[in-house]
């Protein structure tokens, strides 16, 4: 498998993870009336998951598909 195919597969897997993280059943778990450092839990989850996905994309892009 070439380096670009490996990287492409990782990006597709990351996209599917993002769709899972931002889908209804998972979001419903965090739709509670509490706060995290003064921010509603749902908003904190969305921001943290979004930031983790971006960091993962940057890591995959920079790694060059090395194993």
Secondary structure as a PSIPRED ss2 file (coil, helix, strand):
# PSIPRED VFORMAT (PSIPRED V4.0)

   1 X C   1.000  0.000  0.000
   2 X C   1.000  0.000  0.000
   3 X H   0.000  1.000  0.000
   4 X H   0.000  1.000  0.000
   5 X H   0.000  1.000  0.000
   6 X H   0.000  1.000  0.000
   7 X H   0.000  1.000  0.000
   8 X H   0.000  1.000  0.000
   9 X H   0.000  1.000  0.000
  10 X H   0.000  1.000  0.000
  11 X H   0.000  1.000  0.000
  12 X H   0.000  1.000  0.000
  13 X H   0.000  1.000  0.000
  14 X H   0.000  1.000  0.000
  15 X H   0.000  1.000  0.000
  16 X H   0.000  1.000  0.000
  17 X H   0.000  1.000  0.000
  18 X H   0.000  1.000  0.000
  19 X H   0.000  1.000  0.000
  20 X H   0.000  1.000  0.000
  21 X H   0.000  1.000  0.000
  22 X C   1.000  0.000  0.000
  23 X C   1.000  0.000  0.000
  24 X H   0.000  1.000  0.000
  25 X H   0.000  1.000  0.000
  26 X H   0.000  1.000  0.000
  27 X H   0.000  1.000  0.000
  28 X H   0.000  1.000  0.000
  29 X H   0.000  1.000  0.000
  30 X C   1.000  0.000  0.000
  31 X C   1.000  0.000  0.000
  32 X C   1.000  0.000  0.000
  33 X C   1.000  0.000  0.000
  34 X C   1.000  0.000  0.000
  35 X E   0.000  0.000  1.000
  36 X E   0.000  0.000  1.000
  37 X C   1.000  0.000  0.000
  38 X C   1.000  0.000  0.000
  39 X E   0.000  0.000  1.000
  40 X E   0.000  0.000  1.000
  41 X H   0.000  1.000  0.000
  42 X H   0.000  1.000  0.000
  43 X H   0.000  1.000  0.000
  44 X H   0.000  1.000  0.000
  45 X H   0.000  1.000  0.000
  46 X H   0.000  1.000  0.000
  47 X H   0.000  1.000  0.000
  48 X H   0.000  1.000  0.000
  49 X H   0.000  1.000  0.000
  50 X H   0.000  1.000  0.000
  51 X H   0.000  1.000  0.000
  52 X H   0.000  1.000  0.000
  53 X H   0.000  1.000  0.000
  54 X H   0.000  1.000  0.000
  55 X H   0.000  1.000  0.000
  56 X H   0.000  1.000  0.000
  57 X H   0.000  1.000  0.000
  58 X H   0.000  1.000  0.000
  59 X H   0.000  1.000  0.000
  60 X H   0.000  1.000  0.000
  61 X H   0.000  1.000  0.000
  62 X H   0.000  1.000  0.000
  63 X H   0.000  1.000  0.000
  64 X C   1.000  0.000  0.000
  65 X C   1.000  0.000  0.000
  66 X C   1.000  0.000  0.000
  67 X C   1.000  0.000  0.000
